[in-house]
Amino acid sequence: MTLTFSTNKSPKIKLEKELELVQRCDGCQLKAPTDIMDPVFTVSTISTADLSKANYVYAPELNGRKYFITKLVSVRNGLWEVHCHIDALSTYADGVKAQEAVIHRQENSWNLYLDDGLFKTYQNPKIGVTAFPSGFTTQNFVLAVAGD
């Protein structure tokens, strides 16, 4: 398995991270048994200096998932266990960006048709009576019109 180790310089809640490449490693393995949300990788092809700089991992063979490094454990000389936790925002960023939403409140733009309780509005009825031009001769009708 190939892993890409990087340094993440963005906040965890940012959708698209600013990454600085540390090193790509071939021959990495998943420790068995492991959890796909919190995997443990065994790595032997990266130097200790490079591994200590990394705080982010990209695993293309795990459906392109991206992970935060939570813990490094030295198993023996040159063999490391890299404990990770999924970065759900970056992993599923394309799906998040494709979503459409109705925003209740935004700093500069809002929808007055959505009453969110933070602004005062009044809805006063506007009633008008208009005579029908030709009248009704044989039947009675009720005409109701909504809108302006």
N, CA, C and O of each residue as an XYZ file, in Angstrom:
592
protein
N       0.841     -1.173      0.000
C       0.000      0.000      0.000
C       0.891      1.243      0.000
O       1.911      1.289      0.687
N       0.496      2.237     -0.771
C       1.229      3.491     -0.844
C       0.521      4.543      0.000
O      -0.690      4.732     -0.118
N       1.272      5.219      0.844
C       0.746      6.304      1.665
C       1.504      7.580      1.352
O       2.703      7.548      1.075
N       0.802      8.702      1.395
C       1.421     10.006      1.211
C       1.366     10.744      2.544
O       0.289     11.058      3.049
N       2.538     11.015      3.102
C       2.634     11.729      4.372
C       2.823     13.210      4.091
O       3.630     13.591      3.244
N       2.072     14.047      4.807
C       2.115     15.493      4.602
C       2.053     16.205      5.942
O       1.775     15.612      6.984
N       2.327     17.513      5.870
C       2.129     18.386      7.014
C       0.916     19.254      6.713
O       0.896     19.992      5.728
N      -0.093     19.157      7.570
C      -1.314     19.937      7.414
C      -1.143     21.256      8.155
O      -0.861     21.267      9.353
N      -1.314     22.371      7.441
C      -1.170     23.692      8.047
C      -2.516     24.393      8.204
O      -2.566     25.582      8.517
N      -3.604     23.657      7.988
C      -4.945     24.232      8.062
C      -5.648     23.780      9.334
O      -5.256     22.785      9.944
N      -6.689     24.513      9.737
C      -7.494     24.045     10.863
C      -8.217     22.746     10.514
O      -8.452     22.463      9.340
N      -8.566     21.968     11.514
C      -9.235     20.690     11.270
C     -10.599     20.868     10.625
O     -11.056     19.980      9.906
N     -11.260     21.996     10.865
C     -12.607     22.190     10.337
C     -12.627     22.788      8.933
O     -13.702     23.066      8.402
N     -11.461     22.991      8.324
C     -11.408     23.522      6.970
C     -11.662     22.390      5.981
O     -11.139     21.287      6.142
N     -12.470     22.669      4.953
C     -12.853     21.641      3.994
C     -11.675     21.185      3.145
O     -11.427     19.985      3.026
N     -10.957     22.112      2.564
C      -9.808     21.768      1.730
C      -8.543     22.201      2.461
O      -8.340     23.383      2.736
N      -7.711     21.235      2.764
C      -6.522     21.479      3.580
C      -5.352     21.982      2.731
O      -5.223     21.653      1.552
N      -4.505     22.794      3.377
C      -3.254     23.241      2.770
C      -2.172     22.276      3.249
O      -1.799     22.279      4.422
N      -1.675     21.454      2.331
C      -0.747     20.392      2.695
C       0.622     20.641      2.100
O       0.757     21.154      0.988
N       1.634     20.268      2.861
C       3.017     20.318      2.397
C       3.532     18.880      2.392
O       3.585     18.234      3.438
N       3.910     18.381      1.222
C       4.334     16.991      1.064
C       5.596     16.724      1.870
O       6.562     17.484      1.800
N       5.579     15.634      2.637
C       6.757     15.185      3.375
C       7.414     14.046      2.624
O       8.594     14.123      2.284
N       6.645     12.967      2.355
C       7.206     11.830      1.627
C       6.097     10.867      1.231
O       5.097     10.733      1.936
N       6.284     10.191      0.086
C       5.421      9.087     -0.323
C       6.130      7.792      0.039
O       7.333      7.653     -0.183
N       5.394      6.858      0.589
C       5.986      5.595      1.033
C       5.261      4.418      0.407
O       4.032      4.349      0.436
N       6.019      3.497     -0.155
C       5.478      2.247     -0.669
C       5.729      1.154      0.363
O       6.601      1.288      1.221
N       4.972      0.091      0.275
C       5.182     -1.041      1.167
C       4.593     -0.873      2.543
O       4.950     -1.624      3.452
N       3.702      0.085      2.736
C       3.033      0.254      4.028
C       1.916     -0.787      4.130
O       1.375     -1.236      3.119
N       1.584     -1.159      5.353
C       0.554     -2.177      5.555
C      -0.420     -1.728      6.624
O      -0.084     -0.952      7.518
N      -1.648     -2.241      6.507
C      -2.636     -2.043      7.564
C      -2.394     -3.082      8.644
O      -2.192     -4.260      8.350
N      -2.414     -2.647      9.878
C      -2.289     -3.593     10.978
C      -3.616     -4.320     11.119
O      -4.672     -3.686     11.111
N      -3.578     -5.627     11.247
C      -4.817     -6.405     11.340
C      -5.046     -6.808     12.784
O      -4.078     -7.173     13.451
N      -6.223     -6.770     13.296
C      -7.410     -6.126     12.738
C      -7.352     -4.614     12.946
O      -6.698     -4.124     13.867
N      -8.041     -3.892     12.079
C      -8.045     -2.435     12.187
C      -9.422     -1.894     11.816
O     -10.261     -2.604     11.262
N      -9.625     -0.659     12.126
C     -10.879      0.028     11.846
C     -10.630      1.016     10.713
O      -9.613      1.709     10.715
N     -11.532      1.092      9.756
C     -11.331      1.978      8.600
C     -11.413      3.451      9.001
O     -10.869      4.311      8.309
N     -12.089      3.746     10.114
C     -12.185      5.131     10.579
C     -10.961      5.529     11.404
O     -10.561      6.693     11.403
N     -10.375      4.575     12.099
C      -9.194      4.809     12.926
C      -8.145      3.729     12.630
O      -7.856      2.895     13.488
N      -7.581      3.745     11.428
C      -6.657      2.668     11.059
C      -5.295      2.820     11.725
O      -4.918      3.892     12.197
N      -4.581      1.716     11.743
C      -3.198      1.696     12.211
C      -2.379      1.122     11.060
O      -2.608     -0.003     10.616
N      -1.415      1.921     10.583
C      -0.540      1.502      9.495
C       0.823      1.135     10.072
O       1.291      1.764     11.021
N       1.457      0.119      9.497
C       2.848     -0.169      9.843
C       3.709      0.330      8.697
O       3.464      0.018      7.532
N       4.720      1.110      9.049
C       5.551      1.800      8.074
C       7.011      1.534      8.397
O       7.437      1.659      9.545
N       7.775      1.166      7.373
C       9.208      0.944      7.598
C      10.074      1.683      6.589
O      11.300      1.674      6.708
N       9.463      2.321      5.603
C      10.244      2.925      4.518
C      10.355      4.432      4.619
O      10.619      5.093      3.615
N      10.164      4.986      5.785
C      10.267      6.429      5.965
C      11.221      6.702      7.123
O      11.259      5.957      8.103
N      11.980      7.766      6.997
C      12.921      8.094      8.069
C      12.176      8.685      9.262
O      11.087      9.239      9.116
N      12.766      8.560     10.424
C      12.170      9.090     11.654
C      12.019     10.600     11.577
O      11.030     11.147     12.066
N      12.976     11.278     10.976
C      12.906     12.740     10.862
C      11.721     13.154     10.001
O      11.007     14.097     10.341
N      11.503     12.451      8.880
C      10.369     12.779      8.021
C       9.046     12.432      8.693
O       8.077     13.185      8.589
N       9.005     11.315      9.370
C       7.772     10.886     10.016
C       7.366     11.844     11.142
O       6.177     12.060     11.375
N       8.340     12.408     11.827
C       8.016     13.342     12.919
C       7.478     14.672     12.393
O       6.820     15.398     13.138
N       7.744     15.011     11.120
C       7.209     16.237     10.520
C       5.767     16.072     10.055
O       5.031     17.052      9.947
N       5.364     14.837      9.781
C       4.047     14.583      9.191
C       2.965     14.549     10.255
O       3.172     14.045     11.359
N       1.798     15.100      9.903
C       0.635     15.002     10.768
C      -0.626     14.641      9.981
O      -1.740     14.739     10.494
N      -0.431     14.219      8.719
C      -1.556     13.963      7.820
C      -1.167     12.861      6.852
O      -0.028     12.815      6.387
N      -2.109     11.968      6.544
C      -1.840     10.834      5.657
C      -2.952     10.732      4.628
O      -4.133     10.875      4.946
N      -2.550     10.481      3.384
C      -3.498     10.209      2.305
C      -3.311      8.762      1.880
O      -2.202      8.333      1.562
N      -4.424      8.004      1.878
C      -4.376      6.578      1.535
C      -5.247      6.327      0.314
O      -6.438      6.055      0.461
N      -4.677      6.411     -0.906
C      -5.492      6.235     -2.112
C      -6.096      4.839     -2.237
O      -7.146      4.682     -2.860
N      -5.466      3.840     -1.666
C      -5.980      2.475     -1.778
C      -7.128      2.194     -0.813
O      -7.747      1.133     -0.889
N      -7.417      3.104      0.073
C      -8.575      3.003      0.971
C      -9.661      3.967      0.502
O     -10.203      4.739      1.293
N      -9.968      3.912     -0.779
C     -10.969      4.775     -1.417
C     -10.629      6.249     -1.282
O     -11.530      7.083     -1.184
N      -9.341      6.587     -1.274
C      -8.915      7.978     -1.230
C      -9.161      8.671      0.089
O      -9.299      9.893      0.133
N      -9.218      7.919      1.149
C      -9.469      8.534      2.459
C      -8.246      9.303      2.939
O      -7.104      8.969      2.625
N      -8.531     10.349      3.715
C      -7.473     11.194      4.287
C      -7.591     11.111      5.799
O      -8.689     11.070      6.353
N      -6.424     11.089      6.463
C      -6.394     10.847      7.900
C      -5.484     11.834      8.612
O      -4.473     12.282      8.070
N      -5.870     12.163      9.850
C      -4.982     12.873     10.761
C      -4.157     11.823     11.496
O      -4.683     10.779     11.883
N      -2.876     12.090     11.691
C      -2.042     11.203     12.488
C      -2.268     11.564     13.951
O      -2.069     12.710     14.353
N      -2.686     10.576     14.746
C      -2.973     10.830     16.153
C      -1.865     10.348     17.072
O      -1.665     10.907     18.150
N      -1.129      9.293     16.648
C      -0.088      8.760     17.518
C       0.923      7.988     16.677
O       0.558      7.317     15.712
N       2.191      8.090     17.052
C       3.273      7.315     16.443
C       3.847      6.383     17.506
O       4.157      6.813     18.617
N       3.987      5.105     17.159
C       4.530      4.125     18.090
C       5.694      3.416     17.405
O       5.558      2.889     16.301
N       6.837      3.415     18.081
C       8.007      2.706     17.561
C       7.911      1.245     17.986
O       7.942      0.929     19.175
N       7.793      0.352     16.994
C       7.688     -1.068     17.272
C       9.076     -1.656     17.502
O       9.314     -2.378     18.470
N       9.976     -1.330     16.596
C      11.387     -1.697     16.726
C      12.168     -0.730     15.848
O      11.575      0.151     15.226
N      13.443     -0.875     15.788
C      14.281      0.040     15.020
C      13.855      0.042     13.551
O      13.992     -0.967     12.859
N      13.345      1.164     13.086
C      12.963      1.320     11.686
C      11.536      0.912     11.357
O      11.117      1.070     10.211
N      10.778      0.397     12.306
C       9.388      0.016     12.063
C       8.476      0.832     12.978
O       8.650      0.850     14.197
N       7.507      1.502     12.367
C       6.611      2.405     13.091
C       5.160      1.974     12.910
O       4.772      1.466     11.858
N       4.373      2.187     13.950
C       2.920      2.107     13.841
C       2.404      3.542     13.806
O       2.708      4.351     14.684
N       1.626      3.837     12.783
C       1.043      5.174     12.625
C      -0.454      5.051     12.890
O      -1.187      4.476     12.085
N      -0.904      5.591     14.018
C      -2.312      5.567     14.391
C      -2.975      6.811     13.805
O      -2.450      7.918     13.919
N      -4.123      6.618     13.182
C      -4.771      7.720     12.462
C      -6.247      7.815     12.820
O      -6.836      6.899     13.394
N      -6.821      8.959     12.458
C      -8.263      9.184     12.569
C      -8.706      9.884     11.288
O      -8.015     10.777     10.796
N      -9.855      9.484     10.747
C     -10.304      9.988      9.446
C     -10.597     11.491      9.491
O     -11.136     12.011     10.468
N     -10.226     12.166      8.409
C     -10.613     13.562      8.189
C     -11.823     13.519      7.268
O     -11.681     13.537      6.045
N     -13.006     13.462      7.852
C     -14.227     13.282      7.075
C     -14.495     14.462      6.142
O     -14.992     14.263      5.034
N     -14.178     15.678      6.566
C     -14.435     16.843      5.709
C     -13.638     16.768      4.416
O     -14.203     16.952      3.337
N     -12.349     16.505      4.499
C     -11.535     16.456      3.284
C     -11.792     15.190      2.481
O     -11.764     15.224      1.250
N     -12.040     14.085      3.152
C     -12.291     12.837      2.434
C     -13.536     12.957      1.566
O     -13.545     12.488      0.428
N     -14.569     13.570      2.085
C     -15.835     13.678      1.366
C     -16.107     15.104      0.899
O     -17.265     15.512      0.808
N     -15.063     15.862      0.603
C     -15.201     17.275      0.214
C     -16.021     17.451     -1.061
O     -16.814     18.388     -1.154
N     -15.846     16.572     -2.040
C     -16.606     16.707     -3.287
C     -18.103     16.560     -3.028
O     -18.905     17.307     -3.588
N     -18.477     15.617     -2.195
C     -19.885     15.443     -1.857
C     -20.439     16.598     -1.057
O     -21.590     16.992     -1.243
N     -19.630     17.142     -0.169
C     -20.069     18.293      0.639
C     -20.292     19.503     -0.259
O     -21.282     20.217     -0.104
N     -19.375     19.740     -1.201
C     -19.506     20.898     -2.086
C     -20.661     20.750     -3.066
O     -21.183     21.752     -3.555
N     -21.070     19.520     -3.363
C     -22.155     19.292     -4.317
C     -23.533     19.469     -3.686
O     -24.534     19.491     -4.401
N     -23.604     19.596     -2.368
C     -24.887     19.721     -1.679
C     -25.497     21.104     -1.897
O     -24.794     22.108     -2.002
N     -26.829     21.121     -1.960
C     -27.559     22.378     -2.000
C     -28.284     22.518     -0.671
O     -28.751     21.530     -0.105
N     -28.376     23.735     -0.179
C     -28.988     23.941      1.126
C     -29.746     25.257      1.149
O     -29.459     26.172      0.378
N     -30.711     25.333      2.041
C     -31.403     26.583      2.315
C     -30.747     27.152      3.565
O     -30.788     26.544      4.634
N     -30.145     28.320      3.418
C     -29.421     28.932      4.521
C     -30.372     29.838      5.292
O     -30.929     30.784      4.735
N     -30.552     29.545      6.566
C     -31.448     30.362      7.383
C     -30.872     31.736      7.654
O     -31.580     32.737      7.551
N     -29.624     31.796      7.992
C     -29.039     33.071      8.382
C     -27.639     33.146      7.817
O     -26.853     32.208      7.951
N     -27.333     34.254      7.189
C     -26.008     34.524      6.648
C     -25.705     35.976      6.926
O     -26.627     36.775      7.096
N     -24.455     36.334      6.975
C     -24.053     37.664      7.407
C     -24.622     38.774      6.529
O     -25.116     39.772      7.053
N     -24.567     38.625      5.215
C     -24.960     39.711      4.319
C     -26.238     39.449      3.549
O     -26.816     40.379      2.986
N     -26.687     38.225      3.509
C     -27.851     37.891      2.704
C     -28.740     36.946      3.492
O     -28.241     36.007      4.112
N     -30.035     37.173      3.483
C     -30.943     36.306      4.199
C     -32.244     36.213      3.448
O     -32.528     37.021      2.564
N     -33.021     35.236      3.799
C     -34.287     34.984      3.146
C     -35.401     35.379      4.113
O     -35.568     34.754      5.160
N     -36.154     36.406      3.766
C     -37.207     36.890      4.656
C     -38.404     35.951      4.710
O     -39.268     36.111      5.572
N     -38.473     34.978      3.811
C     -39.558     34.014      3.850
C     -39.315     32.929      4.895
O     -40.237     32.184      5.230
N     -38.088     32.825      5.418
C     -37.776     31.858      6.466
C     -37.701     32.597      7.792
O     -36.754     33.345      8.037
N     -38.680     32.394      8.636
C     -38.709     33.068      9.928
C     -37.829     32.288     10.895
O     -38.188     31.195     11.333
N     -36.681     32.856     11.222
C     -35.769     32.174     12.139
C     -35.826     32.771     13.540
O     -35.043     32.374     14.402
N     -36.722     33.703     13.786
C     -36.895     34.253     15.117
C     -35.897     35.322     15.503
O     -35.959     35.834     16.621
N     -34.985     35.677     14.628
C     -33.967     36.669     14.967
C     -34.256     38.053     14.391
O     -33.530     39.002     14.687
N     -35.287     38.184     13.588
C     -35.648     39.508     13.101
C     -37.160     39.657     13.199
O     -37.906     38.682     13.104
N     -37.593     40.900     13.393
C     -39.011     41.172     13.579
C     -39.657     41.459     12.241
O     -39.181     42.291     11.468
N     -40.740     40.762     11.980
C     -41.516     41.020     10.775
C     -42.991     41.072     11.155
O     -43.412     40.474     12.145
N     -43.755     41.785     10.366
C     -45.197     41.870     10.572
C     -45.875     41.493      9.279
O     -45.459     41.891      8.191
N     -46.920     40.723      9.420
C     -47.695     40.358      8.253
C     -49.105     40.888      8.465
O     -49.914     40.276      9.163
N     -49.386     42.029      7.857
C     -50.700     42.645      7.995
C     -51.531     42.281      6.775
O     -51.051     42.359      5.644
N     -52.772     41.885      7.001
C     -53.608     41.527      5.839
C     -53.950     42.765      5.013
O     -54.177     43.851      5.546
N     -53.978     42.572      3.725
C     -54.387     43.633      2.808
C     -55.645     43.130      2.101
O     -55.591     42.235      1.257
N     -56.759     43.718      2.461
C     -58.039     43.254      1.930
C     -58.597     44.341      1.021
O     -58.670     45.511      1.395
N     -58.980     43.938     -0.149
C     -59.577     44.879     -1.099
C     -60.809     44.255     -1.730
O     -60.853     43.051     -1.983
N     -61.794     45.080     -1.978
C     -63.020     44.603     -2.606
C     -63.158     45.327     -3.935
O     -63.139     46.556     -3.995
N     -63.296     44.556     -4.982
C     -63.434     45.120     -6.319
C     -64.680     44.521     -6.972
O     -64.886     43.308     -6.923
N     -65.480     45.339     -7.562
C     -66.691     44.851     -8.220
C     -66.324     44.137     -9.509
O     -65.453     44.586    -10.255
N     -66.997     43.021     -9.765
C     -66.778     42.277    -11.005
C     -67.416     43.083    -12.137
O     -68.565     43.504    -12.001
N     -66.702     43.317    -13.262
C     -67.181     44.255    -14.282
C     -68.571     43.965    -14.850
O     -69.360     44.891    -15.035
N     -68.881     42.710    -15.127
C     -70.185     42.446    -15.751
C     -71.189     41.865    -14.772
O     -72.331     41.606    -15.151
N     -70.803     41.657    -13.550
C     -71.727     41.134    -12.552
C     -72.019     39.658    -12.780
O     -71.508     39.036    -13.711
N     -72.864     39.112    -11.895
C     -73.282     37.717    -11.998
C     -74.791     37.722    -12.152
O     -75.487     38.427    -11.422
N     -75.302     36.946    -13.091
C     -76.740     36.974    -13.356
C     -77.474     35.749    -12.826
O     -78.548     35.898    -12.244
N     -76.949     34.571    -13.001
C     -77.723     33.378    -12.658
C     -77.215     32.631    -11.430
O     -78.010     31.992    -10.742
N     -75.934     32.689    -11.135
C     -75.389     31.926    -10.032
C     -74.571     32.837     -9.128
O     -74.173     33.929     -9.533
N     -74.326     32.392     -7.924
C     -73.459     33.113     -7.005
C     -72.079     32.493     -7.033
O     -71.947     31.269     -7.071
N     -71.050     33.323     -7.014
C     -69.671     32.865     -7.043
C     -68.911     33.508     -5.910
O     -69.230     34.619     -5.488
N     -67.900     32.807     -5.413
C     -66.956     33.381     -4.447
C     -65.624     33.390     -5.141
O     -65.136     32.345     -5.571
N     -65.031     34.550     -5.258
C     -63.742     34.699     -5.937
C     -62.721     35.101     -4.887
O     -62.871     36.131     -4.230
N     -61.675     34.285     -4.727
C     -60.601     34.584     -3.777
C     -59.295     34.673     -4.545
O     -58.964     33.788     -5.334
N     -58.566     35.732     -4.312
C     -57.296     35.960     -5.000
C     -56.227     36.213     -3.940
O     -56.430     36.993     -3.009
N     -55.087     35.543     -4.097
C     -53.973     35.739     -3.163
C     -52.838     36.414     -3.896
O     -52.655     36.182     -5.091
N     -52.080     37.233     -3.221
C     -50.938     37.908     -3.830
C     -51.266     39.351     -4.115
O     -52.340     39.837     -3.757
N     -50.344     40.037     -4.759
C     -50.542     41.457     -5.063
C     -51.234     41.658     -6.366
O     -51.475     42.796     -6.768
